[in-house]
Amino acid sequence: MDVSVSEYSDENSIMRRDLAFPYRLLRPANAGGECLFVLHGSGVDETTMLPLARQIAPHSVIVAARGRIPQEDGFRWFERITPTSFEQASIHAETAAYAQFATEAARVHGLDLKRATFLGYSNGANVVSSLMLLHPGVVRQAALLRAMPVLDTSPMTDLGGIRVLIVAGAADQTYGPFAPALVTLFSERHAEVDARIIASGHEFGDADAAIVRQWLAAPAQIA
């Protein structure tokens, strides 16, 4: 179920520029203690993920930042060489900047990162996966839609106690073939991984929202 704009306060239309990334903060009138950090795909901006985020977590505070790398009429999170190879220095620099952004956003707006979920799509999901590997302690729970491994060298970070949902598209010919490697990468680092494949291409939609909602509602598995 989507959430109407009227259920959010007037502050939600404001593009904020007080932190390292431009962002919007959406606080529903009936907000609980959970929050959702949302990272968009390439060539668009933060607004493209808002309807999905509202479907998934209508009672959560939503922090939707905008990537800082221009691409066509929109933005991305780090530089790419080809559609499936990426500039490593850019990944490291922008991921470090986002780690600081998330920490500062939580402090400024009174959010609890222990109750936060990081929702990323495509290029945004790749930032979240890099964030977990390079800056452990920021992310406790992550939903990655149409993601792939992007680090040439991934540290053996211990991700025990971290929940990760990976949703791949069966017809996603660009990123889909890399999904098993991403599942293996996080499983080897002791994350609690839930991997799904849906009848979709690279685009996201209602099926993703339903899966993420169900995953968020399910209790963590005790090893």
URRAFEN-V481866 format. One record per residue. PHI is phi in whole degrees, 0 to 359 (999 if undefined). OMEGA is omega as a letter, one per 20 degrees, with the letter a starting at -180 (999 if undefined). Layout:
phi/omega
PHI/OMEGA
PHI/OMEGA
//
This chain:
phi/omega
999/r
282/r
245/a
288/a
300/a
296/r
279/r
249/a
283/a
299/a
296/a
289/a
276/a
275/r
275/a
266/a
227/a
270/r
237/a
295/r
243/r
299/a
202/r
243/r
242/a
251/a
239/a
294/a
300/a
254/a
300/r
266/a
267/a
276/r
220/a
233/r
267/a
245/a
234/a
283/r
276/a
278/r
80/r
226/r
221/a
295/a
291/a
293/a
265/a
296/r
301/r
296/a
299/r
292/r
298/a
287/a
221/a
295/a
253/a
262/r
289/a
248/r
247/a
247/a
267/r
245/r
302/a
257/a
260/r
296/r
213/a
53/a
267/a
223/a
217/r
223/a
262/r
205/a
290/r
242/r
261/r
227/r
303/a
233/r
224/a
223/a
286/a
295/r
298/r
294/r
301/a
296/a
293/a
287/r
293/r
298/r
296/a
289/r
302/r
293/r
300/a
299/r
296/a
290/r
299/r
297/a
294/a
295/a
254/r
66/a
258/a
255/a
297/r
291/r
248/a
260/r
243/r
257/a
251/a
235/r
239/r
55/a
303/r
292/r
296/r
292/r
294/a
298/r
296/r
293/r
299/r
295/a
282/a
264/a
225/a
299/r
107/r
280/a
257/r
256/a
210/a
218/r
245/a
248/a
255/r
56/a
256/r
209/r
294/a
236/r
276/r
296/r
231/a
259/r
295/r
277/r
293/r
281/a
253/r
303/a
88/r
265/r
264/r
227/r
253/r
241/a
243/r
254/r
263/a
300/a
256/r
278/a
285/a
274/a
263/a
308/a
297/a
268/a
300/r
301/r
295/r
291/r
300/r
298/a
303/a
283/r
296/r
295/r
260/r
74/r
288/r
273/a
256/r
243/a
250/a
231/r
236/a
240/a
281/a
206/r
268/a
281/a
289/r
252/a
193/a
299/r
298/r
296/a
301/a
296/a
294/a
294/r
302/a
296/r
296/r
295/a
283/a
281/r
289/r
296/r
279/r
267/a
290/999
//
